[in-house]
Structures are given as structure tokens and as C-alpha cells.
Amino acid sequence: MISEEQQYTSDNSQQKHYFYVIIGQHETVRLNVDNRDVIVNADGILDCPFDTVLRKNQYTFEDLNTFLAREIQFIEVTGDKEEILQSIPLDMNL
């Protein structure tokens, strides 16, 4: 028989959560994503409005220039497994 603690641990390890990573020239910034903000876009792909995530983490698009951002990644975490869902290279000035 499975104990309540084992059941919680098992269920909790399969929960999905998401975050964005901004990879800058000198630093990498991880932004927490509220699961309620994750949507399925018109193409059937999981997505999350980046401006909402920036705002909820007290950042702005101007901060991307401060970070000298080179890439933005949208990542899904299930248990201890991370999967990059989207990777956006930033080849231009914002």
C-alpha cells in the first residue's frame, strides 16, 4: 500500500511548471512563469506571453538591453526533467 507521503511525492514529481531563461552576454536570468499564464496558441503550441512574465518578475523590455540578451528560452519542467519548448535567438537590438 502506498503511503500518503509517497503518493504526494509521486504526484508532485509529475506536475509541470514553466519558466523563461534570458541568456545574456554576462549573465543568465531565470524568470518564473505562473502556470495560469501558459496557453495553447493558434498553432497548438504551448506558449506564454513574455511581456506578462517580464512584468510579473519586475522587468521590462529595456532590461533585455541591460542583460545584452542573446537568446530567450521557454522551458517546461516535469519532475527533474527540463525541456526547451521554444528558443528565440535575439540577433537585433530591442
C-alpha positions as CSV (number, residue, x, y, z in Angstrom):
1,M,0.0,0.0,0.0
2,I,1.3,3.5,-0.9
3,S,1.5,6.0,1.9
4,E,0.0,9.4,1.6
5,E,3.5,11.0,1.6
6,Q,4.7,8.7,-1.2
7,Q,1.5,9.4,-3.2
8,Y,2.1,13.2,-2.8
9,T,5.7,12.9,-3.8
10,S,4.8,10.8,-6.8
11,D,2.0,13.2,-7.9
12,N,4.2,16.3,-7.2
13,S,7.1,14.9,-9.3
14,Q,4.9,14.8,-12.4
15,Q,3.5,18.3,-12.1
16,K,4.6,20.6,-14.9
17,H,5.8,24.1,-14.4
18,Y,7.4,26.6,-16.7
19,F,10.0,29.3,-16.7
20,Y,11.8,31.6,-19.2
21,V,15.5,31.9,-19.3
22,I,17.2,35.0,-20.7
23,I,20.7,34.3,-21.8
24,G,22.8,37.4,-21.8
25,Q,26.4,38.2,-22.6
26,H,27.5,38.3,-19.0
27,E,24.6,36.7,-17.1
28,T,21.7,34.3,-17.3
29,V,18.3,35.3,-15.8
30,R,15.6,32.8,-14.9
31,L,12.0,34.2,-14.8
32,N,9.3,32.3,-13.0
33,V,6.1,31.6,-15.0
34,D,2.6,31.4,-13.4
35,N,1.1,28.2,-14.8
36,R,-2.2,30.1,-15.2
37,D,-0.5,32.3,-17.9
38,V,0.5,29.3,-20.1
39,I,-1.7,28.9,-23.1
40,V,-2.0,26.8,-26.2
41,N,-1.5,29.2,-29.1
42,A,-3.3,29.1,-32.5
43,D,-0.7,26.7,-33.8
44,G,-1.4,24.2,-31.0
45,I,1.9,25.0,-29.3
46,L,2.3,25.8,-25.5
47,D,3.2,29.4,-25.1
48,C,3.2,32.2,-22.5
49,P,3.1,35.9,-23.1
50,F,6.6,37.1,-22.5
51,D,5.6,40.6,-21.6
52,T,3.4,39.2,-18.8
53,V,6.2,37.2,-17.4
54,L,8.6,40.2,-17.5
55,R,6.1,42.3,-15.7
56,K,5.3,39.7,-13.0
57,N,9.1,39.3,-12.4
58,Q,9.5,43.2,-12.2
59,Y,11.4,43.5,-15.5
60,T,10.8,45.4,-18.7
61,F,11.9,45.0,-22.3
62,E,14.5,47.7,-21.7
63,D,16.1,45.3,-19.2
64,L,16.8,42.9,-22.1
65,N,19.3,45.5,-23.4
66,T,20.8,45.8,-20.0
67,F,21.4,42.0,-19.9
68,L,22.7,42.2,-23.5
69,A,20.3,39.3,-24.2
70,R,21.3,36.9,-26.9
71,E,18.6,34.2,-26.5
72,I,15.3,33.6,-24.7
73,Q,14.2,30.1,-23.9
74,F,10.7,28.9,-22.8
75,I,11.2,25.8,-20.6
76,E,8.9,23.1,-19.3
77,V,9.8,21.2,-16.2
78,T,8.3,17.8,-15.3
79,G,9.8,16.3,-12.2
80,D,13.5,16.7,-12.6
81,K,13.4,16.8,-16.4
82,E,13.7,20.1,-18.3
83,E,12.7,20.5,-21.9
84,I,13.2,23.7,-24.0
85,L,9.9,24.3,-25.8
86,Q,11.0,27.4,-27.6
87,S,14.3,29.1,-28.2
88,I,14.4,32.6,-29.6
89,P,17.7,34.0,-30.8
90,L,18.0,37.7,-30.5
91,D,20.0,38.9,-33.4
92,M,18.8,42.5,-33.3
93,N,18.7,45.4,-30.8
94,L,15.4,45.7,-28.9
